[in-house]
Amino acid sequence: MDPLRLHLRVLQLLDELQRIGFEQLRFARSYEGQRVRLQLYPASLSRSNEGVQWDIAQQFTLSHTELYLWGMSCVEQGLEEKWAGLLAGELASKHLVGLWILDFADFSRLAYGPDHAYREWFRTLRPLLQQGYLPMTWEEDPYGTTPNYDRHVVMQNASGRTELFPRPPDNPFTAET
């Protein structure tokens, strides 16, 4: 399965969840070595506004083509394998939403509620998501040759074409450290 397609499917699922009120569900997408990691997490579990959150108690993480459900009580139910199959399949994102809420009820509950600034920001990404562009929210660049990820999200398609967008708004629900 193409990892770009998997990541796009997860972000389309996030878009559908945002539309029905799960506005506090956030994502981060950044490099992990030579691969890219995509992570979904409730805003209230985040400890910072920086890219991938390594110390979050619960997270839905797609690393290249492997799915990890960290800290979720549903892991023992075989949901990693089930959701890897669902994401690789052809079921439309709007149909996956109901399954998501049933399978990840506790996780979803943490992400339900208004976060208007984030919802509006995410809406600006939708047209490019529909064209196959994927966002990179954070990337380590010791040479300073890429855009400043403190200020930008880079949208990139499979052919390498890029578009810059403002970074997501600060998280008003950040957990106390």
Order of alpha helices (4+ residues) and beta strands (2+ residues): alpha-beta-beta-beta-beta-alpha-alpha-alpha-alpha-beta-beta-beta
